[in-house]
Amino acid sequence: MSKIRTFFLIGLLVLLIGVVVGVVGMVMADTNLLASSQFFLIISMIIMLWGYVITLDNIDKNVARNVELMKSLLDTMDKGQK
């Protein structure tokens, strides 16, 4: 399973926990549970964003490697034409 999918699923799980805590906080009228719900929301967003950043970093590395290979291929083709 890809990294972004793993981080996204973990983020969704944390978000689901936050929703459950928020609903319980509304039913029981407990401000501490509502604050905890917001905490879980923030944590889930951070987890999902971190997965996105890691994925973009991997894409950047792959693109840089492909550019190097393309330059090498073009140099080889130029040498072959001379």
N, CA, C and O atoms as a GROMACS GRO file, in nm:
protein
  328
    1MET      N    1   0.085  -0.118   0.000
    1MET     CA    2   0.000   0.000   0.000
    1MET      C    3   0.090   0.124   0.000
    1MET      O    4   0.193   0.128   0.067
    2SER      N    5   0.049   0.224  -0.074
    2SER     CA    6   0.132   0.344  -0.087
    2SER      C    7   0.134   0.425   0.042
    2SER      O    8   0.046   0.411   0.128
    3LYS      N    9   0.235   0.508   0.053
    3LYS     CA   10   0.251   0.588   0.176
    3LYS      C   11   0.136   0.685   0.196
    3LYS      O   12   0.086   0.700   0.307
    4ILE      N   13   0.095   0.752   0.087
    4ILE     CA   14  -0.011   0.851   0.104
    4ILE      C   15  -0.142   0.784   0.144
    4ILE      O   16  -0.218   0.839   0.223
    5ARG      N   17  -0.168   0.665   0.091
    5ARG     CA   18  -0.289   0.593   0.128
    5ARG      C   19  -0.285   0.552   0.275
    5ARG      O   20  -0.385   0.560   0.346
    6THR      N   21  -0.169   0.508   0.322
    6THR     CA   22  -0.155   0.470   0.462
    6THR      C   23  -0.178   0.590   0.553
    6THR      O   24  -0.253   0.580   0.650
    7PHE      N   25  -0.114   0.702   0.523
    7PHE     CA   26  -0.133   0.822   0.605
    7PHE      C   27  -0.277   0.870   0.599
    7PHE      O   28  -0.332   0.916   0.700
    8PHE      N   29  -0.339   0.860   0.481
    8PHE     CA   30  -0.478   0.904   0.466
    8PHE      C   31  -0.571   0.818   0.550
    8PHE      O   32  -0.662   0.869   0.615
    9LEU      N   33  -0.550   0.686   0.548
    9LEU     CA   34  -0.634   0.597   0.628
    9LEU      C   35  -0.616   0.620   0.778
    9LEU      O   36  -0.713   0.618   0.853
   10ILE      N   37  -0.492   0.642   0.821
   10ILE     CA   38  -0.468   0.672   0.962
   10ILE      C   39  -0.534   0.804   0.999
   10ILE      O   40  -0.595   0.816   1.105
   11GLY      N   41  -0.523   0.904   0.910
   11GLY     CA   42  -0.588   1.033   0.934
   11GLY      C   43  -0.739   1.020   0.942
   11GLY      O   44  -0.802   1.083   1.027
   12LEU      N   45  -0.798   0.938   0.854
   12LEU     CA   46  -0.943   0.916   0.860
   12LEU      C   47  -0.985   0.846   0.989
   12LEU      O   48  -1.089   0.878   1.045
   13LEU      N   49  -0.903   0.752   1.035
   13LEU     CA   50  -0.934   0.684   1.161
   13LEU      C   51  -0.932   0.782   1.277
   13LEU      O   52  -1.021   0.780   1.362
   14VAL      N   53  -0.831   0.868   1.282
   14VAL     CA   54  -0.822   0.969   1.388
   14VAL      C   55  -0.939   1.067   1.377
   14VAL      O   56  -0.995   1.110   1.478
   15LEU      N   57  -0.976   1.102   1.253
   15LEU     CA   58  -1.090   1.191   1.232
   15LEU      C   59  -1.220   1.126   1.280
   15LEU      O   60  -1.303   1.193   1.341
   16LEU      N   61  -1.237   0.997   1.252
   16LEU     CA   62  -1.356   0.925   1.297
   16LEU      C   63  -1.364   0.923   1.450
   16LEU      O   64  -1.471   0.940   1.507
   17ILE      N   65  -1.251   0.901   1.514
   17ILE     CA   66  -1.247   0.905   1.661
   17ILE      C   67  -1.288   1.043   1.710
   17ILE      O   68  -1.363   1.056   1.807
   18GLY      N   69  -1.239   1.146   1.644
   18GLY     CA   70  -1.275   1.283   1.681
   18GLY      C   71  -1.423   1.311   1.664
   18GLY      O   72  -1.483   1.380   1.747
   19VAL      N   73  -1.484   1.257   1.558
   19VAL     CA   74  -1.628   1.276   1.537
   19VAL      C   75  -1.707   1.207   1.647
   19VAL      O   76  -1.803   1.263   1.700
   20VAL      N   77  -1.667   1.085   1.682
   20VAL     CA   78  -1.736   1.013   1.790
   20VAL      C   79  -1.724   1.089   1.922
   20VAL      O   80  -1.822   1.104   1.994
   21VAL      N   81  -1.605   1.137   1.952
   21VAL     CA   82  -1.584   1.214   2.075
   21VAL      C   83  -1.667   1.342   2.071
   21VAL      O   84  -1.724   1.382   2.173
   22GLY      N   85  -1.675   1.406   1.955
   22GLY     CA   86  -1.755   1.528   1.942
   22GLY      C   87  -1.904   1.503   1.962
   22GLY      O   88  -1.971   1.581   2.029
   23VAL      N   89  -1.955   1.394   1.906
   23VAL     CA   90  -2.097   1.361   1.923
   23VAL      C   91  -2.127   1.330   2.069
   23VAL      O   92  -2.228   1.374   2.123
   24VAL      N   93  -2.039   1.254   2.132
   24VAL     CA   94  -2.057   1.224   2.275
   24VAL      C   95  -2.051   1.353   2.356
   24VAL      O   96  -2.127   1.371   2.451
   25GLY      N   97  -1.961   1.443   2.319
   25GLY     CA   98  -1.950   1.572   2.388
   25GLY      C   99  -2.075   1.656   2.373
   25GLY      O  100  -2.114   1.726   2.466
   26MET      N  101  -2.138   1.651   2.254
   26MET     CA  102  -2.262   1.727   2.235
   26MET      C  103  -2.378   1.666   2.314
   26MET      O  104  -2.458   1.739   2.373
   27VAL      N  105  -2.385   1.533   2.315
   27VAL     CA  106  -2.494   1.466   2.388
   27VAL      C  107  -2.481   1.490   2.537
   27VAL      O  108  -2.580   1.516   2.605
   28MET      N  109  -2.359   1.482   2.588
   28MET     CA  110  -2.338   1.498   2.732
   28MET      C  111  -2.316   1.644   2.771
   28MET      O  112  -2.303   1.676   2.889
   29ALA      N  113  -2.311   1.734   2.673
   29ALA     CA  114  -2.285   1.877   2.696
   29ALA      C  115  -2.157   1.899   2.777
   29ALA      O  116  -2.154   1.973   2.875
   30ASP      N  117  -2.051   1.831   2.732
   30ASP     CA  118  -1.922   1.840   2.800
   30ASP      C  119  -1.824   1.916   2.710
   30ASP      O  120  -1.791   1.871   2.600
   31THR      N  121  -1.780   2.031   2.758
   31THR     CA  122  -1.690   2.114   2.677
   31THR      C  123  -1.552   2.051   2.662
   31THR      O  124  -1.484   2.075   2.562
   32ASN      N  125  -1.511   1.971   2.759
   32ASN     CA  126  -1.381   1.904   2.747
   32ASN      C  127  -1.380   1.805   2.632
   32ASN      O  128  -1.281   1.793   2.559
   33LEU      N  129  -1.490   1.733   2.615
   33LEU     CA  130  -1.498   1.638   2.504
   33LEU      C  131  -1.503   1.711   2.369
   33LEU      O  132  -1.445   1.665   2.271
   34LEU      N  133  -1.571   1.824   2.366
   34LEU     CA  134  -1.575   1.902   2.242
   34LEU      C  135  -1.437   1.956   2.206
   34LEU      O  136  -1.399   1.959   2.089
   35ALA      N  137  -1.362   1.999   2.307
   35ALA     CA  138  -1.225   2.046   2.283
   35ALA      C  139  -1.137   1.930   2.236
   35ALA      O  140  -1.052   1.948   2.149
   36SER      N  141  -1.157   1.812   2.293
   36SER     CA  142  -1.082   1.695   2.250
   36SER      C  143  -1.115   1.659   2.106
   36SER      O  144  -1.028   1.615   2.030
   37SER      N  145  -1.241   1.678   2.068
   37SER     CA  146  -1.283   1.653   1.931
   37SER      C  147  -1.207   1.743   1.834
   37SER      O  148  -1.162   1.697   1.729
   38GLN      N  149  -1.192   1.869   1.868
   38GLN     CA  150  -1.117   1.961   1.782
   38GLN      C  151  -0.970   1.922   1.776
   38GLN      O  152  -0.906   1.935   1.671
   39PHE      N  153  -0.916   1.873   1.887
   39PHE     CA  154  -0.778   1.826   1.890
   39PHE      C  155  -0.759   1.711   1.792
   39PHE      O  156  -0.662   1.708   1.716
   40PHE      N  157  -0.853   1.614   1.794
   40PHE     CA  158  -0.844   1.501   1.701
   40PHE      C  159  -0.854   1.548   1.556
   40PHE      O  160  -0.788   1.493   1.468
   41LEU      N  161  -0.936   1.648   1.530
   41LEU     CA  162  -0.949   1.703   1.395
   41LEU      C  163  -0.816   1.762   1.348
   41LEU      O  164  -0.773   1.737   1.236
   42ILE      N  165  -0.753   1.839   1.433
   42ILE     CA  166  -0.624   1.901   1.398
   42ILE      C  167  -0.518   1.794   1.374
   42ILE      O  168  -0.441   1.802   1.278
   43ILE      N  169  -0.513   1.693   1.461
   43ILE     CA  170  -0.414   1.586   1.447
   43ILE      C  171  -0.437   1.509   1.317
   43ILE      O  172  -0.342   1.476   1.247
   44SER      N  173  -0.563   1.482   1.283
   44SER     CA  174  -0.591   1.408   1.159
   44SER      C  175  -0.548   1.488   1.037
   44SER      O  176  -0.495   1.431   0.941
   45MET      N  177  -0.568   1.620   1.039
   45MET     CA  178  -0.525   1.702   0.926
   45MET      C  179  -0.373   1.702   0.914
   45MET      O  180  -0.319   1.697   0.803
   46ILE      N  181  -0.304   1.707   1.026
   46ILE     CA  182  -0.157   1.704   1.024
   46ILE      C  183  -0.107   1.571   0.966
   46ILE      O  184  -0.014   1.570   0.886
   47ILE      N  185  -0.169   1.461   1.007
   47ILE     CA  186  -0.128   1.329   0.958
   47ILE      C  187  -0.148   1.319   0.807
   47ILE      O  188  -0.060   1.273   0.735
   48MET      N  189  -0.265   1.363   0.759
   48MET     CA  190  -0.292   1.356   0.615
   48MET      C  191  -0.199   1.448   0.536
   48MET      O  192  -0.153   1.411   0.428
   49LEU      N  193  -0.172   1.566   0.589
   49LEU     CA  194  -0.082   1.658   0.521
   49LEU      C  195   0.060   1.604   0.517
   49LEU      O  196   0.130   1.620   0.417
   50TRP      N  197   0.103   1.539   0.624
   50TRP     CA  198   0.237   1.480   0.628
   50TRP      C  199   0.250   1.372   0.520
   50TRP      O  200   0.353   1.365   0.453
   51GLY      N  201   0.148   1.289   0.504
   51GLY     CA  202   0.150   1.188   0.398
   51GLY      C  203   0.160   1.250   0.261
   51GLY      O  204   0.230   1.199   0.173
   52TYR      N  205   0.090   1.361   0.241
   52TYR     CA  206   0.094   1.432   0.113
   52TYR      C  207   0.234   1.489   0.087
   52TYR      O  208   0.284   1.481  -0.025
   53VAL      N  209   0.296   1.545   0.189
   53VAL     CA  210   0.431   1.603   0.176
   53VAL      C  211   0.532   1.494   0.143
   53VAL      O  212   0.619   1.513   0.057
   54ILE      N  213   0.522   1.380   0.211
   54ILE     CA  214   0.614   1.269   0.184
   54ILE      C  215   0.599   1.221   0.040
   54ILE      O  216   0.698   1.193  -0.028
   55THR      N  217   0.474   1.212  -0.006
   55THR     CA  218   0.449   1.168  -0.143
   55THR      C  219   0.506   1.268  -0.244
   55THR      O  220   0.566   1.227  -0.343
   56LEU      N  221   0.487   1.397  -0.219
   56LEU     CA  222   0.542   1.498  -0.310
   56LEU      C  223   0.694   1.492  -0.313
   56LEU      O  224   0.755   1.512  -0.418
   57ASP      N  225   0.756   1.465  -0.199
   57ASP     CA  226   0.902   1.453  -0.193
   57ASP      C  227   0.949   1.336  -0.278
   57ASP      O  228   1.047   1.347  -0.351
   58ASN      N  229   0.878   1.223  -0.269
   58ASN     CA  230   0.915   1.106  -0.350
   58ASN      C  231   0.897   1.135  -0.498
   58ASN      O  232   0.980   1.094  -0.580
   59ILE      N  233   0.790   1.204  -0.534
   59ILE     CA  234   0.767   1.240  -0.675
   59ILE      C  235   0.879   1.330  -0.724
   59ILE      O  236   0.927   1.313  -0.836
   60ASP      N  237   0.920   1.426  -0.641
   60ASP     CA  238   1.027   1.518  -0.679
   60ASP      C  239   1.157   1.443  -0.704
   60ASP      O  240   1.228   1.472  -0.800
   61LYS      N  241   1.188   1.345  -0.619
   61LYS     CA  242   1.310   1.266  -0.637
   61LYS      C  243   1.304   1.186  -0.767
   61LYS      O  244   1.404   1.178  -0.840
   62ASN      N  245   1.188   1.128  -0.796
   62ASN     CA  246   1.174   1.049  -0.919
   62ASN      C  247   1.185   1.137  -1.043
   62ASN      O  248   1.247   1.097  -1.142
   63VAL      N  249   1.128   1.256  -1.039
   63VAL     CA  250   1.137   1.347  -1.152
   63VAL      C  251   1.281   1.390  -1.174
   63VAL      O  252   1.328   1.396  -1.288
   64ALA      N  253   1.352   1.420  -1.066
   64ALA     CA  254   1.493   1.460  -1.078
   64ALA      C  255   1.575   1.347  -1.140
   64ALA      O  256   1.662   1.371  -1.224
   65ARG      N  257   1.548   1.224  -1.098
   65ARG     CA  258   1.621   1.110  -1.153
   65ARG      C  259   1.589   1.092  -1.301
   65ARG      O  260   1.678   1.064  -1.381
   66ASN      N  261   1.462   1.109  -1.338
   66ASN     CA  262   1.424   1.096  -1.479
   66ASN      C  263   1.487   1.205  -1.565
   66ASN      O  264   1.523   1.179  -1.680
   67VAL      N  265   1.501   1.324  -1.512
   67VAL     CA  266   1.566   1.432  -1.586
   67VAL      C  267   1.713   1.398  -1.610
   67VAL      O  268   1.765   1.419  -1.720
   68GLU      N  269   1.779   1.344  -1.509
   68GLU     CA  270   1.919   1.303  -1.525
   68GLU      C  271   1.931   1.195  -1.633
   68GLU      O  272   2.021   1.200  -1.717
   69LEU      N  273   1.840   1.097  -1.630
   69LEU     CA  274   1.845   0.990  -1.730
   69LEU      C  275   1.819   1.044  -1.870
   69LEU      O  276   1.881   1.000  -1.967
   70MET      N  277   1.727   1.139  -1.881
   70MET     CA  278   1.698   1.199  -2.011
   70MET      C  279   1.818   1.276  -2.065
   70MET      O  280   1.848   1.269  -2.184
   71LYS      N  281   1.887   1.349  -1.977
   71LYS     CA  282   2.009   1.421  -2.019
   71LYS      C  283   2.114   1.323  -2.068
   71LYS      O  284   2.180   1.346  -2.169
   72SER      N  285   2.129   1.213  -1.995
   72SER     CA  286   2.227   1.112  -2.034
   72SER      C  287   2.190   1.050  -2.169
   72SER      O  288   2.278   1.026  -2.253
   73LEU      N  289   2.062   1.025  -2.189
   73LEU     CA  290   2.017   0.969  -2.317
   73LEU      C  291   2.042   1.066  -2.432
   73LEU      O  292   2.087   1.025  -2.539
   74LEU      N  293   2.014   1.194  -2.410
   74LEU     CA  294   2.037   1.294  -2.514
   74LEU      C  295   2.185   1.308  -2.546
   74LEU      O  296   2.223   1.322  -2.662
   75ASP      N  297   2.270   1.303  -2.443
   75ASP     CA  298   2.415   1.309  -2.466
   75ASP      C  299   2.461   1.189  -2.548
   75ASP      O  300   2.543   1.203  -2.639
   76THR      N  301   2.409   1.071  -2.515
   76THR     CA  302   2.446   0.950  -2.587
   76THR      C  303   2.401   0.958  -2.733
   76THR      O  304   2.474   0.918  -2.823
   77MET      N  305   2.281   1.011  -2.755
   77MET     CA  306   2.232   1.026  -2.893
   77MET      C  307   2.316   1.126  -2.971
   77MET      O  308   2.343   1.104  -3.089
   78ASP      N  309   2.357   1.235  -2.906
   78ASP     CA  310   2.444   1.333  -2.973
   78ASP      C  311   2.577   1.272  -3.011
   78ASP      O  312   2.628   1.297  -3.121
   79LYS      N  313   2.635   1.191  -2.922
   79LYS     CA  314   2.762   1.126  -2.952
   79LYS      C  315   2.747   1.027  -3.067
   79LYS      O  316   2.838   1.012  -3.149
   80GLY      N  317   2.633   0.960  -3.073
   80GLY     CA  318   2.609   0.862  -3.180
   80GLY      C  319   2.592   0.928  -3.316
   80GLY      O  320   2.623   0.868  -3.418
   81GLN      N  321   2.542   1.051  -3.318
   81GLN     CA  322   2.520   1.120  -3.445
   81GLN      C  323   2.648   1.182  -3.500
   81GLN      O  324   2.655   1.212  -3.619
   82LYS      N  325   2.748   1.201  -3.416
   82LYS     CA  326   2.875   1.263  -3.460
   82LYS      C  327   2.965   1.167  -3.531
   82LYS      O  328   3.074   1.205  -3.573
   0.00000   0.00000   0.00000
